């Protein structure tokens, strides 16, 4: 993602963007994207409005908790992939998913499962994410493999 890999930095971008949006202040490029994603997730607005409580909060998937910053960050990553066609071929797969699901937000959620899996495996194995494995997973989601 364009705004760094540090957890605190990523969260600060979301908090600052939301604050600027609520105060009707100008938004930078990444802030505009963060707000667009946040607006599609009203369930996270209370988190974004309370940085003191959520800046350092850990989310434990073992207890069924969804990390709102990771979730929204994955949306941004998917949008960047589509805008740049990186990894190569992702636009074609995205279009195939759009034909299958009429809702672009739903399509991103389908893709996010694969992206999260690729990132988790890379972190677990101490290597770069496999673009090939990610694309194969997204192709399966699109029914084209």
Secondary structure, 3 states (H helix, E strand, C coil): CCCCCCHHHHHHHHHHHHHHHHCCCCCCHHHHHHHHHHHCCHHHHHHHCCHHHHCCCCCCHHHCCCCHHHHHHHHHHHHHHHHHCCCCCHHHHHHHHHHHCCCHHHHHHHHHHHHHHHHHHHHHHCCCCCHHHHHHHHHHHHCCC
